[in-house]
Amino acid sequence: MNIKKNAATIVVLASLFSTAHAVDAYVDQFVSFKDVLGNNATAMGNIQDSTTSVNTGTYVVGVVNPALVTGAPQAAEWVSLLQNYEAVYGFSGQVAKTALNIYSVANGAGETANIFGRHDSSAVWTLIGTAFEGGGVGFSAQSTSLSFVSIAALSSGVGQVMVRSLGNAGGSPGFDLMGIQGTNMVAAPVPEPETYALMGLGLIALLANRRKKIDA
């Protein structure tokens, strides 16, 4: 009976210590923005300001910081990737385990982009699928959901994402990227104080039980 209790305690402690809550998260790291030759490039796109009207579809293409794609998508804010340009983003200290949601401009010109993933910077890129823009209204964000659960090479999760544009159509040339979201993030956070307390109580119980056996 004591063995069963000890085993149960260990299982609970291990679960509290190592299991992360499965949540979704947006990329929070900008890694690189490259042109067709693999050189660092200046990003063009749009940031919502006095020249932009979400309602009428008026905007001005200009130089933007490609890091604006990190975090949750904002209406009328995007980075345009010309054909064969590549943008790489990442998740800090965590990986997506099931799918990626690629956000682009709702009323885009029907541009597409290939989406690649890898666990970290030391791994090779693996094609996940193709994202599509357009078909909607206004400058809000719409998403293409790409599952990778059946891709063996990504079974350990996706920590970095690469977007490679496949065309140059539209008034804002190229694929207009607004955001990237990973689903079922699994990184284990640093245990909270309550977790440490529970672990400590469990260890004390195990030691006390062992001492009783020795004294017996």
Order of alpha helices (4+ residues) and beta strands (2+ residues): alpha-beta-beta-beta-beta-beta-beta-beta-beta-beta-beta-beta-beta-alpha
